[in-house]
Amino acid sequence: MNTPPENSLKQKTRKGTLWSIIERFSVQGVTFIVLLVMARLLTPEDYGVVGMIAIFIEIGQSLVDSGFSQALIRKRDRAAIDNSTVFYFNIAVGMLLYAILFFTAPLIADFYNKPDFTPILVPLIRILGLSLVINSFVVVQRALFTIELDFKSQAKASLTAALVSGAVGIGMALTGFGVWAIASQQLANLFVNVALLWVLSSWRPKWIYSWASFRELFGFGSKLAASGILETVYKNVYNIAIGKFYSTDQLGFYTRAQQFGNFLSLNVTGVIQRVTFPVLCTIQDDDERLGKLYRKFLRLSAFIIFPLMIGLAALADPLIIILLKPKWAFAATLLQILCFSMMWYPIHAINLNLLQVKGRSDLFLYLEIAKKVVGVAIMIVTIPLGLVAICAGQVVSSLIALVINTHYTGKMIGAGFFVQLKDLLPTLFYSLTMGAAVYAITLFVGPLWLQLILGVPAGIICYLGLARLTGSADLRELLSFVRSK
């Protein structure tokens, strides 16, 4: 099958990357500011209660999609009947899952054995569960926008939704609604986003359905769905364990630390996944071009995410205390550790994207199972040792996952663990050196605000200075991209 010319692919990739960055960071920037304001108004217990039920909502979201969006993106000869089939299936699954969640809400509340919070957990589960139904209406639209690398339309919808829902959440927090302010902000965000995507998309479902199309797409997508559920369970199993064995405010500290780390790590990962997957799919049969572009994506991703996460770890104390007040100080300690786990997320994502591009969703699933078995074993060992040990265990899990993820990529295109490590070592050196310099500032400078004012520019100068002095090709590539835009 013909692949697009290299220049055309490069231009399309650059445009898609730019708008994906704008969409992710403008939206998440607004959301982050909203949550900062709300965190100052609310308590760790409020966020801990929402954290208890996050896993059930997120598993439901994975099942609603069932891997069909990735299957649509990968399919080169998709037709109207494929899109409509996915649309109706998603809605049916969303409604079924909500019904299950609605009737099992009391059982979920009883599981945590926290009588003080049971009266609020049941209605909260039933209200937040509506997100499964709402989200099922736009799986196809999001996939079609992604296929065209049209992140501009998604940016318009997401940014508007973030602003509207932010106003709703802050307004309710100010008027004393507590945990319901968080729930209302989340639902308002999703509802506005879905409504605007329908307005901006020209696609409309037809009254057609094909079991043949379903079986074809499900054959690929079901394994990704299973992998997604595994990932969701694994990410949230810590919330369940901490919610079960520790106090609600401890869970609140952990979820806030995750939120700060995820703002950078998951957003960069999200941009990378959304852009690299459709782009690599267009050259899936050209192994030479695929290998070159794949390694370039890896290097550029690390060049961006490594310094961000290590810099965040170095400045975690002044950042958390200034933004959230001293009552959240313990979250800073947890964030410092989690940053060294989250910095590898984009690298994991690109490795797994390659398996999807090559149609090996079976290997994708096997690798996810292997990683989760290791991760859960580490979690079981660290749970009795406290939250600091739990976070340190996640760093170990992330590094082991890197070795596992690179096993098959090494076989497919000759870029296994040691090849990737060699590619990433210069950036890791720049980042660790920068992090040490910034952390030294926090040790010798007294006022927290001054630590931030001095630490951020010092980190930027140190990192870019080292890259420039050593003639970093990744820096040149990044500057070329910026100048082109």
C-alpha positions as CSV (number, residue, x, y, z in Angstrom):
1,M,0.0,0.0,0.0
2,N,1.3,3.5,-0.8
3,T,2.7,5.6,1.9
4,P,2.7,9.4,2.0
5,P,5.8,11.3,0.8
6,E,8.2,12.2,3.6
7,N,7.8,16.0,3.2
8,S,4.0,15.7,3.3
9,L,4.1,13.5,6.3
10,K,6.5,15.8,8.1
11,Q,4.3,18.9,7.5
12,K,1.2,17.1,8.6
13,T,3.0,15.8,11.7
14,R,4.3,19.2,12.7
15,K,0.8,20.8,12.3
16,G,-0.8,18.0,14.2
17,T,1.8,18.1,17.0
18,L,1.4,21.9,17.3
19,W,-2.3,21.7,17.7
20,S,-2.2,18.7,20.0
21,I,0.2,20.6,22.3
22,I,-2.0,23.7,22.2
23,E,-5.1,21.5,23.0
24,R,-3.5,19.5,25.7
25,F,-1.7,22.2,27.6
26,S,-4.2,25.0,27.2
27,V,-7.0,22.8,28.4
28,Q,-5.0,21.1,31.1
29,G,-3.5,24.5,32.1
30,V,-7.0,25.9,32.7
31,T,-8.1,22.6,34.4
32,F,-4.9,22.7,36.6
33,I,-5.6,26.3,37.7
34,V,-9.2,25.4,38.5
35,L,-8.1,22.4,40.6
36,L,-5.6,24.5,42.4
37,V,-8.3,27.0,43.4
38,M,-10.6,24.2,44.4
39,A,-7.9,22.4,46.3
40,R,-7.4,25.5,48.4
41,L,-11.1,25.7,49.1
42,L,-11.7,21.9,49.7
43,T,-10.0,19.4,51.9
44,P,-7.8,16.3,51.3
45,E,-10.7,14.2,52.5
46,D,-12.9,15.6,49.6
47,Y,-10.4,14.5,47.0
48,G,-9.9,11.2,48.8
49,V,-13.6,10.3,48.5
50,V,-13.5,11.0,44.8
51,G,-10.3,9.0,44.5
52,M,-12.0,5.9,46.0
53,I,-14.4,5.6,43.1
54,A,-12.1,6.7,40.3
55,I,-11.1,3.2,39.3
56,F,-14.7,2.1,38.7
57,I,-15.4,5.1,36.4
58,E,-12.1,4.7,34.5
59,I,-12.6,1.0,34.0
60,G,-16.1,1.8,32.6
61,Q,-14.6,4.3,30.2
62,S,-12.1,1.7,28.9
63,L,-14.9,-0.7,28.3
64,V,-17.0,1.9,26.5
65,D,-14.3,2.5,24.0
66,S,-13.3,-1.2,23.8
67,G,-10.3,-0.4,21.7
68,F,-12.5,0.6,18.7
69,S,-11.1,4.1,18.4
70,Q,-7.6,2.7,17.9
71,A,-9.0,0.0,15.5
72,L,-10.7,2.7,13.4
73,I,-7.5,4.9,13.3
74,R,-5.4,1.9,12.2
75,K,-7.8,0.6,9.5
76,R,-6.8,2.1,6.2
77,D,-10.0,1.2,4.3
78,R,-12.6,2.3,6.9
79,A,-16.1,2.9,5.6
80,A,-19.3,4.5,6.8
81,I,-20.6,1.2,8.1
82,D,-17.5,0.8,10.3
83,N,-18.1,4.2,11.9
84,S,-21.8,3.6,12.6
85,T,-21.2,0.1,13.9
86,V,-18.7,1.4,16.5
87,F,-21.1,4.3,17.4
88,Y,-24.1,2.1,18.3
89,F,-21.9,-0.4,20.1
90,N,-20.4,2.3,22.3
91,I,-23.7,3.7,23.3
92,A,-25.1,0.2,24.2
93,V,-22.1,-0.6,26.3
94,G,-22.2,2.8,28.0
95,M,-25.8,2.4,29.1
96,L,-25.2,-1.2,30.2
97,L,-22.2,-0.3,32.3
98,Y,-24.0,2.6,33.9
99,A,-26.9,0.3,34.9
100,I,-24.4,-2.1,36.5
101,L,-22.6,0.8,38.3
102,F,-25.9,2.2,39.6
103,F,-27.1,-1.0,41.2
104,T,-23.7,-2.0,42.6
105,A,-23.0,1.4,44.2
106,P,-23.9,0.2,47.7
107,L,-21.5,-2.8,47.4
108,I,-18.7,-0.5,46.3
109,A,-19.3,1.8,49.3
110,D,-19.4,-1.2,51.7
111,F,-16.1,-2.5,50.3
112,Y,-14.1,0.5,51.8
113,N,-15.7,-0.1,55.2
114,K,-15.7,3.6,56.1
115,P,-19.2,4.2,57.6
116,D,-18.7,8.0,57.8
117,F,-18.4,8.3,54.0
118,T,-20.9,5.6,52.9
119,P,-23.8,8.0,52.7
120,I,-22.0,10.2,50.2
121,L,-20.3,7.4,48.2
122,V,-23.5,5.8,46.9
123,P,-25.0,8.9,45.3
124,L,-21.6,10.1,44.2
125,I,-21.0,6.8,42.3
126,R,-24.4,7.1,40.6
127,I,-23.9,10.7,39.6
128,L,-20.4,10.4,38.3
129,G,-21.4,7.1,36.5
130,L,-23.4,9.2,34.1
131,S,-20.0,10.1,32.4
132,L,-20.0,6.6,30.9
133,V,-23.2,7.3,29.0
134,I,-22.2,10.8,28.0
135,N,-18.7,9.8,26.7
136,S,-20.1,6.9,24.6
137,F,-21.6,9.4,22.2
138,V,-18.3,10.8,20.9
139,V,-15.8,7.9,20.6
140,V,-16.2,7.9,16.8
141,Q,-15.9,11.7,16.4
142,R,-12.7,11.8,18.4
143,A,-11.2,8.9,16.3
144,L,-12.1,10.7,13.1
145,F,-10.6,14.0,14.2
146,T,-7.4,12.1,15.3
147,I,-7.2,10.3,11.9
148,E,-7.0,13.7,10.2
149,L,-4.7,15.0,12.9
150,D,-7.4,17.7,13.5
151,F,-6.5,18.7,17.0
152,K,-7.6,22.2,16.4
153,S,-11.3,21.3,16.5
154,Q,-10.7,19.2,19.6
155,A,-8.8,22.1,21.2
156,K,-11.9,24.4,20.7
157,A,-14.2,22.0,22.3
158,S,-11.9,21.0,25.2
159,L,-10.9,24.5,26.1
160,T,-14.5,25.8,26.2
161,A,-15.5,22.8,28.3
162,A,-12.6,23.5,30.7
163,L,-13.6,27.1,31.2
164,V,-17.3,26.4,31.7
165,S,-16.8,23.5,34.0
166,G,-14.1,25.4,35.9
167,A,-16.6,28.2,36.6
168,V,-19.1,25.6,37.8
169,G,-16.6,23.8,40.1
170,I,-15.2,26.9,41.7
171,G,-18.6,28.4,42.2
172,M,-19.9,25.3,44.0
173,A,-16.7,25.1,46.1
174,L,-17.1,28.7,47.2
175,T,-20.7,28.0,48.2
176,G,-19.8,25.0,50.4
177,F,-20.8,22.1,48.2
178,G,-17.6,20.2,49.1
179,V,-17.1,16.9,47.2
180,W,-20.1,17.7,44.9
181,A,-18.1,20.6,43.5
182,I,-15.6,18.1,42.2
183,A,-18.3,15.9,40.8
184,S,-20.1,18.7,39.1
185,Q,-16.9,20.1,37.6
186,Q,-16.1,16.7,36.0
187,L,-19.6,16.1,34.6
188,A,-19.9,19.7,33.3
189,N,-16.6,19.3,31.5
190,L,-17.6,16.1,29.8
191,F,-21.1,17.3,28.8
192,V,-19.9,20.6,27.2
193,N,-17.0,18.8,25.4
194,V,-19.3,16.2,23.9
195,A,-21.9,18.7,22.8
196,L,-19.2,20.9,21.1
197,L,-17.6,17.9,19.3
198,W,-21.0,17.0,17.8
199,V,-21.3,20.6,16.6
200,L,-17.8,20.7,15.1
201,S,-17.9,17.3,13.5
202,S,-19.6,16.8,10.1
203,W,-19.9,13.1,10.7
204,R,-23.3,11.7,11.6
205,P,-24.2,8.1,12.2
206,K,-26.3,6.2,9.7
207,W,-29.0,3.6,10.5
208,I,-26.7,0.7,9.6
209,Y,-24.9,-1.9,11.6
210,S,-22.6,-4.8,10.5
211,W,-21.6,-7.7,12.6
212,A,-18.8,-8.5,10.1
213,S,-17.4,-5.0,10.7
214,F,-17.8,-5.4,14.5
215,R,-15.9,-8.7,14.5
216,E,-13.1,-7.3,12.4
217,L,-12.6,-4.2,14.6
218,F,-13.2,-6.1,17.8
219,G,-10.6,-8.6,16.9
220,F,-7.9,-5.9,17.0
221,G,-9.6,-3.6,19.5
222,S,-10.6,-6.1,22.2
223,K,-7.0,-6.8,23.1
224,L,-6.3,-3.1,23.4
225,A,-9.4,-2.8,25.5
226,A,-8.2,-5.6,27.8
227,S,-4.8,-3.9,28.0
228,G,-6.5,-0.6,28.7
229,I,-8.5,-2.1,31.5
230,L,-5.4,-3.7,33.0
231,E,-3.7,-0.3,32.8
232,T,-6.7,1.4,34.5
233,V,-6.9,-1.1,37.2
234,Y,-3.2,-1.0,37.8
235,K,-3.1,2.8,38.0
236,N,-6.0,2.9,40.4
237,V,-5.3,-0.2,42.4
238,Y,-3.0,2.1,44.5
239,N,-6.0,4.3,45.2
240,I,-8.0,1.3,46.3
241,A,-5.3,0.0,48.5
242,I,-4.5,3.3,50.1
243,G,-8.2,4.1,50.5
244,K,-8.7,0.7,52.1
245,F,-5.7,0.5,54.5
246,Y,-4.9,4.2,55.1
247,S,-7.0,7.3,56.0
248,T,-9.0,9.3,53.5
249,D,-6.7,12.3,53.9
250,Q,-3.6,10.1,53.1
251,L,-5.4,9.1,49.8
252,G,-6.0,12.8,49.2
253,F,-2.3,13.6,49.5
254,Y,-1.4,10.7,47.1
255,T,-4.0,11.8,44.5
256,R,-2.8,15.4,44.6
257,A,0.8,14.3,44.1
258,Q,-0.4,12.3,41.1
259,Q,-2.3,15.2,39.8
260,F,0.7,17.5,39.7
261,G,2.9,14.8,38.1
262,N,0.3,13.9,35.6
263,F,-0.2,17.5,34.5
264,L,3.2,17.3,32.8
265,S,3.8,13.5,32.2
266,L,0.3,12.4,31.0
267,N,-0.2,15.5,28.8
268,V,3.1,15.1,27.1
269,T,2.3,11.4,26.7
270,G,-1.1,12.2,25.4
271,V,0.3,14.5,22.7
272,I,2.8,11.9,21.7
273,Q,0.3,9.0,21.5
274,R,-2.2,11.0,19.6
275,V,0.3,12.2,17.0
276,T,2.7,9.3,16.6
277,F,0.0,6.6,16.3
278,P,-1.8,7.9,13.2
279,V,1.5,9.1,11.7
280,L,3.3,5.8,12.1
281,C,0.2,4.0,10.8
282,T,0.6,5.7,7.5
283,I,4.1,4.1,7.0
284,Q,3.4,0.8,8.8
285,D,4.7,-1.2,5.8
286,D,8.0,0.7,5.4
287,D,10.2,-0.6,8.2
288,E,13.2,1.6,7.4
289,R,11.2,4.9,7.6
290,L,9.3,3.5,10.5
291,G,12.4,2.8,12.5
292,K,14.0,6.2,11.9
293,L,10.9,8.1,12.7
294,Y,10.2,5.9,15.8
295,R,13.7,6.6,17.3
296,K,13.4,10.3,16.5
297,F,10.1,10.4,18.4
298,L,11.7,8.7,21.3
299,R,14.6,11.1,21.6
300,L,12.5,14.2,21.2
301,S,10.0,13.0,23.7
302,A,12.7,12.4,26.3
303,F,14.3,15.7,25.5
304,I,11.1,17.4,26.5
305,I,9.7,15.3,29.4
306,F,12.9,14.3,31.3
307,P,13.9,17.9,32.3
308,L,10.3,18.8,33.0
309,M,9.8,15.9,35.5
310,I,13.2,16.1,37.1
311,G,12.8,19.9,37.5
312,L,9.3,19.4,39.0
313,A,10.8,16.9,41.5
314,A,13.5,19.5,42.5
315,L,10.9,22.3,43.0
316,A,8.1,20.2,44.5
317,D,8.3,21.5,48.0
318,P,8.0,25.3,47.3
319,L,5.5,24.6,44.5
320,I,3.0,22.6,46.5
321,I,3.2,24.7,49.6
322,I,2.8,28.0,47.8
323,L,0.0,26.8,45.5
324,L,-2.0,24.6,47.9
325,K,-1.1,25.9,51.3
326,P,1.0,24.0,54.0
327,K,-1.8,21.6,54.7
328,W,-0.8,19.7,51.5
329,A,3.0,19.6,52.2
330,F,3.2,15.8,52.5
331,A,2.0,15.6,48.8
332,A,5.3,17.3,47.8
333,T,7.4,14.5,49.2
334,L,5.3,11.9,47.3
335,L,5.5,14.0,44.1
336,Q,9.3,14.1,44.3
337,I,9.4,10.3,44.1
338,L,6.6,9.9,41.6
339,C,8.3,12.2,39.1
340,F,11.0,9.6,38.6
341,S,8.4,7.0,37.6
342,M,6.2,9.3,35.5
343,M,9.2,10.6,33.4
344,W,9.3,7.3,31.5
345,Y,5.6,7.3,30.5
346,P,6.1,8.9,27.1
347,I,8.8,6.3,26.3
348,H,6.5,3.5,27.3
349,A,3.7,5.0,25.1
350,I,5.9,5.1,21.9
351,N,7.1,1.6,22.4
352,L,3.5,0.3,22.8
353,N,2.4,2.4,19.8
354,L,4.8,0.5,17.6
355,L,3.1,-2.8,18.5
356,Q,-0.3,-1.3,17.6
357,V,1.0,0.1,14.3
358,K,2.2,-3.4,13.4
359,G,-1.1,-4.9,14.3
360,R,0.3,-6.9,17.2
361,S,-2.4,-6.1,19.8
362,D,-1.9,-9.6,21.1
363,L,1.7,-8.8,22.1
364,F,0.5,-5.5,23.5
365,L,-1.8,-7.4,25.8
366,Y,0.8,-10.0,26.8
367,L,3.3,-7.3,27.7
368,E,0.7,-5.4,29.7
369,I,-0.1,-8.6,31.7
370,A,3.6,-9.2,32.4
371,K,4.2,-5.6,33.6
372,K,1.1,-5.6,35.8
373,V,2.1,-8.9,37.5
374,V,5.4,-7.4,38.4
375,G,3.9,-4.1,39.4
376,V,1.2,-5.6,41.7
377,A,3.9,-7.8,43.3
378,I,5.9,-4.7,44.1
379,M,2.8,-2.9,45.4
380,I,2.0,-5.8,47.8
381,V,5.5,-5.6,49.2
382,T,5.4,-1.9,49.7
383,I,1.8,-1.3,51.0
384,P,2.6,-2.1,54.6
385,L,5.7,0.2,54.5
386,G,3.9,3.5,54.0
387,L,3.2,5.9,51.2
388,V,6.8,6.9,50.6
389,A,7.7,3.2,50.0
390,I,4.6,2.8,47.7
391,C,5.8,5.6,45.5
392,A,9.4,4.3,45.4
393,G,8.0,1.0,44.3
394,Q,6.3,2.7,41.4
395,V,9.7,4.0,40.2
396,V,11.1,0.4,40.3
397,S,8.0,-0.8,38.4
398,S,8.4,1.8,35.7
399,L,12.0,0.9,35.0
400,I,11.2,-2.8,34.8
401,A,8.3,-2.0,32.5
402,L,10.8,-0.2,30.2
403,V,12.9,-3.3,29.9
404,I,9.7,-5.4,29.1
405,N,8.3,-2.9,26.6
406,T,11.5,-2.8,24.6
407,H,11.7,-6.5,24.1
408,Y,9.6,-6.8,21.0
409,T,10.5,-3.4,19.5
410,G,14.0,-4.7,19.5
411,K,13.0,-7.7,17.5
412,M,10.8,-5.7,15.1
413,I,13.0,-2.8,14.1
414,G,16.3,-3.5,15.9
415,A,15.8,-0.8,18.6
416,G,15.7,-2.7,21.8
417,F,16.5,-1.6,25.4
418,F,20.2,-0.9,25.0
419,V,19.8,1.0,21.7
420,Q,17.1,3.2,23.2
421,L,19.1,3.7,26.4
422,K,22.0,4.9,24.3
423,D,19.8,7.3,22.5
424,L,18.4,8.7,25.7
425,L,21.5,8.8,27.9
426,P,22.6,12.3,26.8
427,T,19.2,13.8,27.7
428,L,19.2,11.9,31.0
429,F,22.6,13.4,31.9
430,Y,21.5,16.9,31.0
431,S,18.3,16.5,33.1
432,L,19.9,15.0,36.2
433,T,22.6,17.7,36.2
434,M,20.0,20.4,35.9
435,G,17.9,18.8,38.6
436,A,20.9,18.7,41.1
437,A,21.6,22.4,40.4
438,V,18.0,23.4,41.0
439,Y,17.6,21.3,44.1
440,A,20.8,22.9,45.5
441,I,19.0,26.3,45.2
442,T,16.1,25.0,47.3
443,L,18.6,24.0,50.0
444,F,20.5,27.3,50.2
445,V,17.8,29.8,49.5
446,G,15.3,30.5,52.4
447,P,12.0,32.0,51.1
448,L,9.9,29.5,49.1
449,W,8.8,32.1,46.5
450,L,12.5,33.0,45.9
451,Q,13.3,29.3,45.4
452,L,10.8,29.2,42.5
453,I,11.9,32.5,41.0
454,L,15.5,31.4,40.9
455,G,15.0,27.7,40.3
456,V,13.0,27.8,37.1
457,P,15.2,30.1,35.0
458,A,18.4,28.4,36.5
459,G,17.0,25.0,35.4
460,I,16.2,26.2,31.9
461,I,19.6,27.9,31.4
462,C,21.5,24.9,32.8
463,Y,19.6,22.3,30.7
464,L,19.7,24.2,27.4
465,G,23.3,25.3,28.0
466,L,24.5,21.8,28.5
467,A,22.6,20.6,25.4
468,R,24.1,23.5,23.3
469,L,27.6,23.0,24.6
470,T,27.5,19.3,23.7
471,G,26.0,19.9,20.2
472,S,22.7,18.1,20.9
473,A,21.0,17.0,17.7
474,D,17.7,16.8,19.6
475,L,18.0,20.5,20.5
476,R,18.6,21.4,16.8
477,E,15.6,19.3,15.8
478,L,13.4,20.9,18.4
479,L,14.5,24.5,17.4
480,S,13.9,23.6,13.8
481,F,10.3,22.6,14.6
482,V,9.7,25.8,16.6
483,R,11.1,28.0,13.8
484,S,8.9,26.3,11.2
485,K,5.9,27.3,13.2
